[in-house]
Amino acid sequence: MNSRRILLLFSTLFSLFSAKAGEPQEFPIIADIMHTELYDAKHFRDIHRAGFNACTCWCRSTEKVHMALRHAAAHGMKVILYNGLVIHEPEKIVPLIKDHEALWQYLLADEPKMKQWNELNKMQERIRRFDPKAKCFINLLPNTGKELLKSIGVKSYPEYLREYSKIEQPQICYDFYPVHKGALRNDIWYPILEDIRRESLRTGKPFWAYVLCVPHSIYPTPTLGHLRLQCYVNLAYGAQGIIYFSYSTPEPVGSNDFHDGPLLRNGKKGPTYNLVKKMNAELKPVASLFWQSKVTGIEHRKCIDGEALVSHFTKDGVRFTCYVNKSADRDVTVGLPSDRYLVRIRKSLEAEPVKTVYTLSAGDILILRDK
């Protein structure tokens, strides 16, 4: 099968997928827009041009809620919305926005502890009195050790995930940023991913993952390798949505000296805007291949000059394997058996003959179609 026929096959399969009303019709690439007043037409145009098809909007006022929904809809984007009235007095705003074409989910909490579960359930119940079809979003804490587990009131991270799963949620979402200044925290990241993937398989809920694009504290200014590593490792584990923290540069809080995000606090584009735009242009077709796929196996394989994450997955009955360079700053050489794979799938989804050796740059991905 030549590359043109493979592209046609993928295009046909994607067009056959029909999303539910109010949901994105493609892999969600989400811009987290933290507390800001920059919800005008210009800034939403920039968000869309940077390759995002959805965003989380933390709106302080009802006026900003309507503005965000209006401008998101103009670009075919979906909104995960946070607003104080939605949480505390849903009767005052939910009936006014529940049928808006851009509204996707209501954001309830970020990194909650166990003692908050009952209140979060009550929040959902209050919202659903006025929007029976409401979907709500909660982002979970990562497992960073015994001290954190003790502070959130659990003995183990799987217990935290299981208790969360008792709340009716459309997905499981977590944040952890593995690239630190001078270090890569694989010792924490991969166990978290294993637990998240296991809970996703147990419940049948897809999982989403955050990636970091705003430098602060112990986190360096991101490179393309940093973004690739975060995006492609999460995809390889089966992530069905990617959220960038944070598209807008938050105000500094304590030691978190947020700076130089894609959108600066003065409303101008930051130094990471074009980097994120480049990453999303690359990510979009790759993510479409992983969209609604099923990961069947994960391996961590040693190479001559590093390590690669190997993921086996299926989509529409077709088997694939991908290799991801586990380094954030070094190349890795991957050797392949000459008779195992049918074709290599480029990031553009074009097919080409398989070679026996590939060099992957930092965090990069190699996708192969199995025989």
SERO-139790 format. One line per 2 residues: number of its first residue (from 1); their letters; for each residue x, y, z of N, C-alpha, C. Coordinates in steps of 0.1 Angstrom, whole numbers, padded with zeros to 4 digits. Each point is the difference from the previous one (the first is absolute). Layout:
<nodes>
NUM = a = X,Y,Z,X,Y,Z,X,Y,Z | ... $
</nodes>
This chain:
<nodes>
1 = mn = 0009,-0012,0000,-0009,0012,0000,0009,0012,0000 | -0002,0010,-0010,0009,0011,0000,-0005,0011,0010 $
3 = sr = 0009,0010,0001,-0003,0010,0010,-0013,0008,-0002 | -0003,0003,-0013,-0012,0007,-0003,-0012,-0008,0005 $
5 = ri = 0000,-0013,-0003,-0012,-0008,0004,-0001,-0001,0015 | 0011,0000,0007,0000,-0001,0015,-0006,0013,0006 $
7 = ll = 0005,0012,-0006,-0006,0013,0004,-0015,0000,-0002 | -0004,-0005,-0012,-0015,0000,-0003,-0007,-0009,0010 $
9 = lf = 0006,-0011,0004,-0007,-0009,0010,-0001,0007,0013 | 0010,0006,0005,0000,0007,0013,-0011,0012,-0001 $
11 = st = 0000,0007,-0011,-0009,0011,-0001,-0015,-0005,0000 | -0002,-0011,-0006,-0014,-0006,0000,-0004,-0004,0013 $
13 = lf = 0010,-0007,0007,-0004,-0005,0014,-0002,0012,0009 | 0007,0011,-0001,-0002,0011,0009,-0013,0007,-0003 $
15 = sl = -0004,0000,-0013,-0013,0007,-0003,-0012,-0008,0004 | 0002,-0013,0002,-0011,-0008,0005,-0003,0001,0014 $
17 = fs = 0010,0006,0008,-0003,0002,0014,-0009,0011,0003 | -0011,-0002,0007,-0010,0010,0003,0000,0003,0015 $
19 = ak = 0005,0012,0004,0000,0003,0014,-0013,0004,0005 | -0002,-0002,0013,-0012,0005,0006,-0001,0015,0000 $
21 = ag = -0012,0005,0000,-0002,0015,-0001,0007,0006,0011 | 0007,0011,-0002,0007,0008,0010,0014,-0005,0003 $
23 = ep = 0004,-0011,-0007,0014,-0005,0002,0009,0002,-0012 | 0013,0001,0002,0009,0002,-0011,-0001,-0013,-0009 $
25 = qe = 0001,0002,-0013,0000,-0011,-0010,0013,-0005,-0004 | 0010,0004,0008,0014,-0005,-0002,0007,0000,0014 $
27 = fp = 0012,-0005,-0001,0008,-0001,0013,0001,0014,0006 | -0004,0001,0013,0001,0013,0007,0014,0004,0003 $
29 = ii = 0003,0012,-0005,0013,0007,0003,-0004,0013,0007 | 0002,0001,0013,-0007,0010,0008,0009,0010,0006 $
31 = ad = -0003,0013,-0002,0008,0010,0006,-0006,0004,0014 | 0008,-0001,0010,-0005,0004,0013,0002,0015,0002 $
33 = im = -0011,0007,0000,0000,0015,0001,-0003,0003,0014 | 0010,0002,0008,-0002,0003,0015,-0007,0014,0001 $
35 = ht = -0002,0004,0013,-0007,0012,0003,0006,0012,-0008 | -0008,0005,-0009,0005,0011,-0008,-0013,0007,-0006 $
37 = el = 0002,0012,-0004,-0011,0008,-0006,0001,0000,-0015 | 0009,-0008,-0006,0003,0001,-0014,-0008,-0010,-0008 $
39 = yd = -0013,0002,0000,-0009,-0009,-0007,-0006,0007,-0012 | 0007,0008,-0007,-0006,0007,-0012,0003,-0007,-0013 $
41 = ak = -0005,0005,-0011,0001,-0007,-0012,0014,-0003,-0005 | 0009,0010,0002,0014,-0001,-0004,0007,-0012,0007 $
43 = hf = -0002,-0001,0013,0007,-0010,0007,-0005,-0014,-0003 | -0013,-0001,-0002,-0005,-0013,-0004,0004,-0004,-0014 $
45 = rd = 0002,0010,-0009,0006,-0003,-0013,0014,-0005,0001 | 0008,0006,0009,0013,-0005,0002,0001,-0014,0006 $
47 = ih = -0010,-0003,0009,0000,-0013,0006,-0003,-0011,-0011 | -0010,0004,-0009,-0003,-0010,-0011,0011,-0001,-0009 $
49 = ra = 0007,0011,-0004,0011,-0001,-0009,0012,-0008,0006 | 0001,-0001,0013,0010,-0007,0007,-0003,-0015,0000 $
51 = gf = -0011,-0004,-0006,-0003,-0014,-0002,-0009,-0007,0011 | -0007,0009,0008,-0009,-0006,0010,-0014,-0001,-0005 $
53 = na = -0007,-0010,0004,-0014,-0001,-0003,-0009,0000,0012 | 0006,0003,0012,-0008,0001,0012,0008,0008,0010 $
55 = ct = -0007,0005,0010,0007,0008,0010,-0007,-0001,0014 | 0007,0001,0010,-0006,0002,0014,0000,0015,0002 $
57 = cw = -0011,0005,0003,-0002,0014,0003,-0004,0003,0014 | 0008,0007,0008,-0003,0003,0014,-0005,0015,0000 $
59 = cr = -0013,0001,-0001,-0006,0013,-0002,-0005,0006,0013 | 0004,0012,0003,-0004,0006,0013,-0014,0006,-0001 $
61 = st = -0005,0004,-0011,-0013,0006,-0001,-0009,-0006,-0010 | -0013,0002,0001,-0009,-0005,-0010,0002,0005,-0014 $
63 = ek = 0004,0013,0000,0004,0006,-0013,0011,-0007,-0007 | 0010,-0004,0008,0012,-0007,-0006,-0004,-0014,-0005 $
65 = vh = -0010,-0006,0008,-0005,-0014,-0004,-0006,0001,-0014 | -0009,0010,-0002,-0006,0001,-0013,0010,0004,-0011 $
67 = ma = 0009,0008,0003,0010,0004,-0010,0009,-0012,-0004 | 0004,-0008,0010,0008,-0011,-0003,-0007,-0010,-0009 $
69 = lr = -0012,-0003,0004,-0008,-0010,-0008,-0003,0006,-0015 | -0002,0012,-0001,-0003,0006,-0013,0012,-0001,-0009 $
71 = ha = 0012,0004,0005,0012,0000,-0008,0005,-0014,-0003 | -0002,-0009,0010,0004,-0014,-0002,-0008,-0006,-0012 $
73 = aa = -0013,0003,0001,-0009,-0006,-0011,0004,0006,-0013 | 0004,0012,-0001,0004,0006,-0013,0011,-0008,-0007 $
75 = hg = 0008,-0007,0008,0011,-0008,-0006,-0002,-0015,0002 | -0012,-0004,0003,-0004,-0014,0001,0007,-0007,0012 $
77 = mk = 0003,0008,0010,0007,-0006,0012,-0010,-0003,0011 | 0003,-0009,0009,-0008,-0003,0011,0006,0005,0013 $
79 = vi = -0009,0003,0010,0005,0006,0012,-0003,-0009,0012 | 0010,-0002,0009,-0002,-0005,0013,0000,0012,0009 $
81 = ly = -0011,0002,0007,-0003,0013,0006,0001,-0001,0015 | 0007,0010,0006,0000,0002,0015,-0006,0014,0002 $
83 = ng = -0009,0001,0009,-0006,0013,0004,-0006,-0002,0014 | 0001,0009,0009,-0005,-0001,0013,-0014,-0002,0001 $
85 = lv = -0008,0006,-0009,-0015,-0002,0001,-0003,-0014,-0004 | 0007,-0006,-0009,-0003,-0014,-0004,0001,-0009,0012 $
87 = ih = 0011,0003,0008,0003,-0009,0012,-0010,0003,0011 | -0003,0013,0003,-0007,0003,0012,-0015,0004,-0002 $
89 = ep = -0003,0005,-0012,-0014,0004,-0003,-0003,-0003,-0014 | 0000,-0013,-0004,-0002,-0004,-0014,-0013,0005,-0006 $
91 = ek = -0010,0002,0008,-0013,0004,-0005,0001,0014,-0006 | 0010,0008,0003,0001,0013,-0006,0007,0001,-0013 $
93 = iv = 0007,-0011,-0004,0008,0001,-0012,-0002,-0013,-0009 | -0001,-0012,0006,0000,-0012,-0008,-0012,0000,-0010 $
95 = pl = -0012,0004,0004,-0011,0000,-0010,0003,0010,-0012 | 0008,0010,0002,0003,0009,-0011,0011,-0005,-0010 $
97 = ik = 0008,-0010,0004,0011,-0004,-0008,0000,-0015,-0004 | -0009,-0008,0006,0001,-0014,-0001,-0002,-0006,-0014 $
99 = dh = -0006,0008,-0009,-0002,-0005,-0014,0009,0007,-0009 | 0010,0007,0005,0010,0007,-0009,0008,-0010,-0007 $
101 = ea = 0002,0003,-0013,0008,-0010,-0009,0014,-0002,0005 | 0006,0010,0006,0014,-0001,0004,0002,-0006,0014 $
103 = lw = -0011,-0001,0008,0001,-0005,0014,0002,-0015,-0001 | 0011,-0005,0007,0003,-0014,0000,-0002,-0006,0014 $
105 = qy = 0008,0005,0009,0000,-0005,0014,0001,0011,0010 | -0005,-0003,0012,0002,0010,0011,0011,-0004,0009 $
107 = ll = 0010,0008,0002,0011,-0003,0008,-0003,0002,0015 | 0001,-0011,0008,-0004,0000,0014,0012,0002,0009 $
109 = ad = 0011,-0006,-0002,0011,0000,0009,0013,-0004,-0006 | 0011,0006,0005,0013,-0003,-0004,0008,-0006,0012 $
111 = ep = 0005,-0013,-0002,0008,-0007,0010,-0007,-0001,0014 | -0012,-0006,0000,-0008,-0001,0013,0006,-0011,0009 $
113 = km = -0003,0002,0013,0003,-0011,0009,-0012,-0008,0003 | 0002,-0011,0007,-0011,-0010,0002,-0012,0006,0007 $
115 = kq = 0002,0009,0010,-0011,0006,0007,-0009,0008,-0008 | 0004,0004,-0013,-0008,0008,-0008,-0010,-0008,-0009 $
117 = wn = 0001,-0013,0000,-0008,-0008,-0009,-0015,0002,0002 | -0004,0000,0012,-0015,0002,0003,-0005,0014,-0005 $
119 = el = 0008,0010,0002,-0004,0013,-0005,0000,0001,-0015 | 0010,-0006,-0006,0001,0000,-0015,-0013,-0008,-0006 $
121 = nk = -0004,-0010,0007,-0012,-0007,-0004,-0012,0009,0001 | -0001,0007,0011,-0011,0010,0001,0000,0011,-0010 $
123 = mq = 0012,0004,-0004,0002,0011,-0010,-0006,-0006,-0013 | 0003,-0012,-0004,-0005,-0006,-0012,-0015,-0001,0000 $
125 = er = -0005,-0004,0012,-0015,-0001,0001,-0007,0013,-0002 | 0006,0011,0006,-0006,0013,-0001,0000,0005,-0014 $
127 = ir = 0011,-0002,-0007,0001,0004,-0014,-0010,-0008,-0009 | -0001,-0013,0003,-0009,-0008,-0009,-0015,0002,0002 $
129 = rf = -0003,0007,0011,-0014,0005,0002,-0004,0009,-0012 | 0010,0008,-0005,-0003,0010,-0010,0006,-0004,-0013 $
131 = dp = 0008,-0010,-0001,0006,-0006,-0012,0001,-0015,0002 | -0010,-0007,-0003,0000,-0015,0003,0011,-0007,-0008 $
133 = ka = 0004,0005,-0011,0011,-0006,-0008,0014,0005,0003 | 0001,0007,0011,0013,0007,0003,0011,-0011,0002 $
135 = kc = 0012,0004,-0006,0012,-0008,0003,0009,0009,0008 | 0006,-0006,0010,0009,0008,0009,0014,-0005,-0001 $
137 = fi = 0009,0009,0003,0015,-0003,-0001,0007,0002,0013 | 0008,-0010,0004,0008,0001,0012,0014,-0005,-0004 $
139 = nl = 0010,0008,0004,0014,-0004,-0003,0006,-0005,0013 | 0007,-0012,0000,0004,-0007,0011,0015,0003,0004 $
141 = lp = 0003,-0001,0012,0014,0001,0005,0008,-0012,-0006 | 0013,0002,-0002,0009,-0011,-0003,0005,-0006,0013 $
143 = nt = 0006,-0012,-0001,0006,-0007,0011,0015,0004,0001 | 0003,0010,0009,0014,0004,0002,0006,-0005,0012 $
145 = gk = -0007,-0010,0007,0007,-0006,0012,-0009,-0001,0012 | 0005,-0006,0011,-0007,-0003,0012,-0006,0013,0006 $
147 = el = 0008,0010,0000,-0005,0013,0007,-0013,0005,-0007 | 0000,-0001,-0013,-0012,0005,-0008,-0012,-0009,0003 $
149 = lk = 0003,-0013,0000,-0011,-0010,0002,-0006,0002,0014 | 0008,0003,0010,-0004,0003,0013,-0009,0012,0001 $
151 = si = 0005,0011,-0008,-0007,0013,0001,-0014,-0001,-0007 | -0002,-0009,-0010,-0013,-0001,-0006,-0009,-0011,0006 $
153 = gv = 0006,-0007,0010,-0008,-0010,0007,-0002,-0013,-0006 | 0011,-0006,-0006,-0001,-0013,-0006,0013,-0008,0004 $
155 = ks = -0001,-0013,-0001,0012,-0008,0003,0007,-0003,-0013 | -0007,0001,-0012,0007,-0003,-0012,-0007,0008,-0011 $
157 = yp = 0008,0002,-0011,-0005,0008,-0011,-0012,-0008,-0007 | 0001,-0013,-0002,-0012,-0007,-0006,-0012,0002,0008 $
159 = ey = 0001,0001,0013,-0012,0003,0009,-0006,0013,-0004 | 0008,0010,-0001,-0004,0014,-0004,-0007,-0001,-0013 $
161 = lr = 0005,-0007,-0010,-0006,-0001,-0013,-0014,-0007,0000 | 0000,-0011,0008,-0012,-0008,0001,-0011,0009,0007 $
163 = ey = 0003,0007,0010,-0010,0009,0007,-0005,0011,-0010 | 0009,0005,-0008,-0004,0010,-0010,-0009,-0006,-0010 $
165 = sk = 0002,-0012,-0004,-0008,-0007,-0010,-0014,-0002,0004 | -0003,0001,0013,-0014,-0002,0005,-0008,0013,-0004 $
167 = ie = 0007,0011,-0003,-0007,0012,-0004,-0003,-0002,-0015 | -0011,0004,-0005,-0003,-0001,-0014,0007,0010,-0008 $
169 = qp = 0010,-0004,-0007,0009,0008,-0008,0002,-0005,-0014 | 0002,0008,-0010,0002,-0005,-0014,0014,-0005,-0002 $
171 = qi = 0010,0004,0008,0013,-0003,-0002,0008,0000,0013 | 0012,-0006,-0001,0010,0002,0011,0011,0009,-0005 $
173 = cy = 0003,0010,0009,0010,0010,-0005,0010,0002,0012 | 0013,0000,-0004,0010,0002,0010,0010,0011,-0005 $
175 = df = 0008,0006,0009,0011,0008,-0004,0013,-0004,0007 | 0011,-0001,-0008,0013,-0002,0006,0010,0004,-0011 $
177 = yp = 0010,0008,0004,0009,0006,-0009,0014,-0006,0003 | 0004,-0009,-0009,0013,-0008,0003,0013,0008,-0002 $
179 = vh = 0000,0010,-0009,0012,0007,-0003,0003,0011,0010 | 0010,-0003,0008,0005,0010,0010,0013,0006,-0004 $
181 = kg = 0004,0011,0006,0013,0005,-0004,0011,-0010,0004 | 0007,-0005,-0010,0011,-0009,0003,-0004,-0014,0003 $
183 = al = -0013,-0004,-0001,-0004,-0013,0003,-0013,-0004,-0008 | -0002,-0013,-0001,-0012,-0005,-0006,-0006,-0010,0009 $
185 = rn = -0012,0002,0006,-0005,-0008,0011,-0008,-0012,-0005 | 0007,-0009,-0008,-0007,-0012,-0004,-0004,-0009,0011 $
187 = di = 0008,0001,0011,-0003,-0009,0012,-0014,0003,0006 | -0005,0012,-0002,-0014,0003,0004,-0010,-0001,-0011 $
189 = wy = 0004,0005,-0012,-0009,0001,-0011,-0006,-0013,-0005 | 0009,-0010,-0002,-0005,-0012,-0006,-0009,-0009,0009 $
191 = pi = 0003,0000,0013,-0009,-0007,0010,-0014,0007,0000 | 0000,0013,-0001,-0013,0008,-0001,-0008,-0005,-0012 $
193 = le = 0007,0000,-0012,-0006,-0004,-0012,-0005,-0014,0000 | 0007,-0009,0007,-0005,-0014,0001,-0013,0000,0008 $
195 = di = 0000,0007,0011,-0012,0000,0008,-0012,0007,-0007 | 0003,0011,-0007,-0011,0007,-0007,-0005,-0010,-0011 $
197 = rr = 0009,-0006,-0008,-0005,-0009,-0011,-0008,-0011,0006 | 0005,-0006,0011,-0007,-0011,0006,-0014,0003,0004 $
199 = es = -0002,0012,0006,-0013,0005,0004,-0009,0003,-0012 | 0006,0005,-0011,-0007,0003,-0012,-0005,-0013,-0006 $
201 = lr = 0008,-0011,0000,-0005,-0012,-0005,-0010,-0007,0009 | 0001,0002,0013,-0009,-0006,0009,-0014,0006,-0001 $
203 = tg = -0001,0013,-0002,-0012,0007,-0001,-0006,0002,-0014 | 0009,-0001,-0010,-0005,0003,-0013,0000,0015,-0003 $
205 = kp = 0005,0008,0009,0001,0015,-0002,0013,0003,-0007 | 0000,0009,-0010,0012,0004,-0006,0008,0009,0010 $
207 = fw = 0013,0001,-0002,0007,0009,0008,0007,0012,-0008 | 0001,0011,0007,0006,0012,-0006,0013,0003,0008 $
209 = ay = 0009,0008,-0006,0012,0003,0007,0004,0015,-0003 | 0005,0006,0010,0006,0013,-0001,0014,0000,-0005 $
211 = vl = 0004,0010,-0008,0015,0002,-0003,0003,0014,0004 | 0012,0003,0003,0004,0013,0005,0007,0008,-0011 $
213 = cv = -0005,0013,-0001,0005,0009,-0010,0004,0014,0006 | -0002,0001,0013,0003,0013,0006,0011,-0002,0011 $
215 = ph = 0012,0006,-0002,0011,-0003,0009,-0003,0007,0014 | 0005,-0007,0011,-0001,0006,0013,0007,-0009,0010 $
217 = si = 0005,0006,0011,0006,-0008,0010,0010,-0009,-0005 | -0002,-0014,0003,0010,-0010,-0004,-0001,-0004,-0015 $
219 = yp = -0010,0006,-0007,-0003,-0004,-0014,0006,0009,-0010 | 0008,-0005,-0009,0007,0009,-0010,-0009,0005,-0011 $
221 = tp = 0005,0010,-0007,-0006,0004,-0012,-0001,-0012,-0010 | -0012,-0004,-0004,0000,-0012,-0008,0006,0001,-0014 $
223 = tl = 0005,-0012,-0004,0005,-0001,-0014,-0010,-0009,-0008 | 0002,-0001,-0013,-0008,-0009,-0007,0001,-0015,0005 $
225 = gh = 0012,-0003,0004,0002,-0014,0005,-0008,-0002,0013 | 0000,0010,0009,-0008,-0001,0012,-0015,-0002,-0003 $
227 = lr = -0005,0007,-0010,-0015,-0001,-0003,-0002,-0013,-0007 | 0009,-0004,-0009,-0002,-0013,-0007,0000,-0011,0010 $
229 = lq = 0009,0000,0009,0001,-0011,0010,-0013,-0001,0008 | -0006,0011,0005,-0012,0000,0008,-0012,-0005,-0009 $
231 = cy = -0001,0006,-0012,-0011,-0004,-0008,0000,-0014,-0005 | 0012,-0004,-0005,0000,-0014,-0006,0001,-0011,0010 $
233 = vn = 0006,0002,0012,-0001,-0010,0010,-0014,-0002,0005 | -0008,0011,0002,-0014,-0002,0004,-0008,-0006,-0011 $
235 = la = 0002,0003,-0012,-0007,-0006,-0011,0003,-0015,0000 | 0013,-0004,0002,0004,-0014,-0001,-0007,-0008,0011 $
237 = yg = -0003,0007,0011,-0007,-0007,0011,-0015,-0001,-0002 | -0005,0008,-0010,-0014,-0001,-0003,-0008,0013,0003 $
239 = aq = 0007,0011,0003,-0007,0012,0003,-0009,0004,-0012 | -0012,0005,0003,-0010,0004,-0010,-0003,0015,0001 $
241 = gi = 0009,0007,0006,-0001,0015,0000,0013,0005,0006 | 0004,0012,-0005,0012,0006,0005,-0003,0015,0004 $
243 = iy = 0003,0004,0012,-0002,0013,0005,0013,0007,0002 | 0002,0012,-0005,0012,0008,0003,-0002,0009,0012 $
245 = fs = 0009,-0001,0010,0000,0009,0011,0013,0008,-0001 | -0002,0013,-0001,-0012,0007,-0002,0002,0009,-0012 $
247 = ys = -0011,0000,-0009,0002,0009,-0011,0002,0014,0004 | -0008,0005,0009,0002,0013,0006,0009,0000,0012 $
249 = tp = 0009,0010,0001,0009,0000,0011,-0006,0004,0013 | -0001,-0009,0010,-0007,0004,0013,0008,0010,0007 $
251 = ep = -0006,0006,0010,0007,0009,0009,0009,-0008,0009 | 0012,0005,0004,0008,-0007,0009,-0006,-0003,0013 $
253 = vg = 0002,-0012,0005,-0005,-0004,0013,0011,-0007,0008 | 0005,0007,0011,0010,-0006,0008,0013,-0002,-0009 $
255 = sn = 0005,-0013,0001,0012,-0003,-0008,-0003,-0003,-0015 | -0013,0000,-0003,-0004,-0003,-0014,0001,0014,-0008 $
257 = df = 0011,0003,-0005,0002,0012,-0007,-0003,-0001,-0015 | -0013,-0003,-0003,-0004,-0002,-0014,0004,0011,-0009 $
259 = hd = 0006,-0004,-0012,0004,0010,-0009,0001,-0006,-0014 | -0001,0009,-0010,0003,-0004,-0014,-0009,-0011,-0005 $
261 = gp = -0013,0000,0003,-0009,-0010,-0006,-0004,0005,-0014 | -0007,-0008,-0007,-0005,0004,-0014,-0007,0013,0000 $
263 = ll = -0008,0003,0010,-0007,0013,0002,0005,0007,0012 | 0006,0011,-0001,0006,0008,0011,-0012,0007,0007 $
265 = rn = 0003,0004,0012,-0010,0007,0008,-0004,0014,-0006 | 0009,0005,-0008,-0003,0013,-0006,-0008,-0002,-0013 $
267 = gk = -0004,-0012,-0003,-0008,-0003,-0012,0007,-0003,-0013 | 0014,0001,0001,0008,-0002,-0012,0004,-0015,-0001 $
269 = kg = 0004,-0004,-0012,0005,-0014,-0001,0013,-0002,0007 | 0002,-0011,0007,0012,-0002,0007,0010,-0008,-0008 $
271 = pt = 0012,-0003,0005,0010,-0007,-0008,-0003,-0014,-0003 | -0009,-0006,0007,-0004,-0014,-0002,-0012,-0002,-0010 $
273 = yn = -0006,0011,-0004,-0011,-0001,-0009,0003,-0007,-0012 | 0010,0004,-0008,0004,-0007,-0012,0004,-0014,0002 $
275 = lv = 0007,-0003,0011,0004,-0014,0004,-0012,-0009,0001 | -0010,0005,0008,-0013,-0008,0002,-0007,-0001,-0014 $
277 = kk = 0000,0010,-0008,-0007,-0001,-0013,0007,-0010,-0008 | 0013,-0001,0000,0008,-0010,-0008,-0003,-0014,0005 $
279 = mn = -0001,-0001,0013,-0003,-0013,0006,-0013,-0005,-0004 | -0010,0009,0001,-0014,-0004,-0003,-0002,-0004,-0015 $
281 = ae = 0007,0007,-0009,-0001,-0003,-0014,0006,-0014,-0002 | 0010,-0004,0007,0005,-0013,-0001,-0009,-0011,0007 $
283 = lk = -0005,0005,0012,-0008,-0009,0008,-0014,-0004,-0006 | -0006,0009,-0007,-0014,-0002,-0004,-0002,-0012,-0008 $
285 = pv = 0008,-0002,-0011,-0002,-0013,-0008,0004,-0012,0008 | 0011,0001,0007,0004,-0012,0008,-0011,-0004,0010 $
287 = as = -0005,0010,0007,-0010,-0002,0010,-0013,-0006,-0006 | -0003,0003,-0012,-0012,-0005,-0007,0002,-0015,-0002 $
289 = lf = 0012,-0005,-0001,0002,-0014,-0002,-0003,-0008,0013 | 0004,0007,0011,-0003,-0006,0014,-0014,0002,0005 $
291 = wq = -0007,0010,-0006,-0014,0003,0004,-0009,-0012,-0001 | -0006,-0004,0011,-0008,-0012,0001,0007,-0013,-0004 $
293 = sk = 0013,0000,0002,0007,-0013,-0001,0001,-0007,0013 | 0005,-0012,0000,0002,-0008,0012,0014,-0005,0002 $
295 = vt = 0006,0004,0011,0014,-0004,0003,-0001,-0014,0005 | 0007,-0009,-0006,0000,-0014,0004,0012,-0005,0008 $
297 = gi = 0011,0008,0000,0012,-0003,0007,0010,0011,0001 | 0008,0000,0011,0010,0011,0002,0013,-0007,0003 $
299 = eh = 0011,0004,-0006,0013,-0005,0004,0010,0012,0002 | 0010,-0002,0008,0011,0009,0001,0012,-0007,-0005 $
301 = rk = 0005,0004,-0011,0011,-0007,-0007,0013,0007,0000 | 0011,-0007,0004,0013,0006,0000,0006,0000,-0014 $
303 = ci = 0006,0012,-0004,0006,0001,-0013,0015,0002,0003 | 0008,0000,-0011,0014,0002,0002,0004,0013,0007 $
305 = dg = -0008,0011,-0003,0004,0013,0005,-0012,0006,0008 | -0008,-0008,0006,-0011,0005,0008,-0011,-0010,0002 $
307 = ea = -0012,0005,0002,-0012,-0008,0002,-0011,0005,-0009 | -0009,-0009,-0004,-0012,0003,-0008,-0012,-0006,0007 $
309 = lv = -0011,0008,0000,-0013,-0006,0004,-0006,-0006,-0012 | -0005,-0012,0001,-0006,-0007,-0011,-0015,-0003,0003 $
311 = sh = -0009,0005,-0008,-0014,-0002,0002,-0006,-0007,-0012 | -0008,-0011,0003,-0007,-0007,-0010,-0015,0004,0001 $
313 = ft = -0006,0004,-0011,-0014,0004,0000,-0007,-0003,-0012 | -0013,-0001,0001,-0009,-0003,-0012,-0009,0011,-0003 $
315 = kd = -0004,0002,-0012,-0010,0010,-0004,-0007,-0006,-0012 | -0013,-0001,0002,-0009,-0005,-0011,0005,-0014,-0005 $
317 = gv = 0005,-0008,0009,0004,-0013,-0004,0014,-0001,-0005 | 0007,0011,-0002,0014,0001,-0005,0010,0001,0012 $
319 = rf = 0010,-0008,0000,0010,0000,0011,0012,0009,-0004 | 0004,0008,0011,0011,0009,-0002,0009,-0002,0012 $
321 = tc = 0013,0005,-0002,0009,0001,0011,0007,0013,-0001 | 0002,0007,0011,0008,0012,0000,0011,0000,0010 $
323 = yv = 0011,0007,-0003,0012,0001,0008,0001,0015,0004 | 0002,0003,0012,0002,0014,0005,0013,0001,0007 $
325 = nk = 0009,0009,-0004,0012,0003,0007,-0003,0005,0014 | 0005,-0007,0010,-0003,0004,0014,0009,0011,0005 $
327 = sa = 0009,0005,-0008,0009,0011,0004,-0006,0013,-0004 | 0001,0010,0009,-0004,0014,-0003,0010,0008,-0007 $
329 = dr = 0012,-0005,-0001,0011,0008,-0006,0010,-0007,-0009 | -0002,-0013,-0002,0010,-0008,-0008,-0007,-0008,-0010 $
331 = dv = 0008,-0003,-0011,-0005,-0009,-0010,0001,-0015,0005 | -0008,-0008,-0006,0001,-0015,0002,-0001,-0007,-0013 $
333 = tv = 0007,-0011,-0001,0000,-0008,-0012,-0008,-0013,0002 | -0010,-0002,-0008,-0009,-0011,0001,0003,-0010,-0012 $
335 = gl = 0003,-0012,0004,0001,-0011,-0010,-0012,-0008,-0001 | -0004,-0004,-0012,-0013,-0007,-0003,0003,-0013,-0007 $
337 = ps = -0008,-0011,0003,0001,-0012,-0008,-0005,0003,-0014 | 0007,-0005,-0010,-0003,0004,-0014,-0013,-0006,-0005 $
339 = dr = -0006,-0011,0007,-0012,-0006,-0006,-0012,0002,0009 | 0001,0008,0010,-0011,0002,0010,-0011,0009,-0005 $
341 = yl = 0004,0011,-0006,-0010,0011,-0003,-0002,0002,-0015 | -0012,0004,-0003,-0004,0001,-0014,0005,0014,-0006 $
343 = vr = -0004,0010,0007,0004,0014,-0004,0003,0009,0012 | 0007,0010,-0003,0001,0011,0010,-0011,0011,-0003 $
345 = ir = -0006,0005,0010,-0010,0010,-0002,0006,0013,0005 | 0002,0009,-0009,0006,0013,0003,-0010,0009,0008 $
347 = ks = 0005,0011,0006,-0009,0008,0008,-0011,0006,-0008 | 0002,0001,-0013,-0010,0005,-0009,-0010,-0010,-0004 $
349 = le = 0002,-0013,0005,-0008,-0012,-0002,0003,-0006,-0014 | 0010,0005,-0007,0004,-0007,-0012,0008,-0012,0004 $
351 = ae = -0001,-0010,-0009,0008,-0013,0002,0012,0000,-0008 | 0010,-0007,0005,0013,-0002,-0007,0006,-0013,0004 $
353 = pv = 0009,-0006,-0008,0007,-0012,0004,0007,0001,0013 | 0001,-0011,0007,0007,0000,0013,0015,-0002,-0002 $
355 = kt = 0007,0007,0008,0015,-0002,0001,0002,-0008,0013 | 0013,-0005,0001,0003,-0008,0012,0005,0008,0011 $
357 = vy = 0004,0013,-0002,0006,0008,0010,-0006,0014,-0001 | -0004,0006,0011,-0005,0014,0001,0007,0007,0011 $
359 = tl = 0003,0013,-0002,0005,0008,0011,-0012,0010,0003 | -0004,-0001,0013,-0011,0009,0005,0006,0011,0008 $
361 = sa = -0003,0013,-0003,0004,0011,0008,-0008,0000,0013 | 0004,0009,0009,-0005,0000,0014,-0016,0000,0000 $
363 = gd = -0005,-0010,0007,-0015,-0001,0001,-0008,-0004,-0012 | 0007,-0003,-0011,-0007,-0002,-0013,-0006,-0014,-0001 $
365 = il = -0008,-0002,-0010,-0008,-0012,-0002,0002,-0006,-0013 | 0000,-0013,-0001,0001,-0008,-0012,-0013,-0009,0000 $
367 = il = -0007,0000,-0011,-0013,-0007,-0001,0001,-0011,-0011 | -0003,-0012,0003,0001,-0011,-0010,-0013,-0008,0000 $
369 = rd = -0004,-0004,-0012,-0011,-0008,-0002,0004,-0015,0000 | -0006,-0008,0008,0004,-0014,0001,-0005,-0008,-0012 $
371 = k = 0007,-0011,-0002,-0005,-0009,-0011,-0012,-0008,0006 $
</nodes>
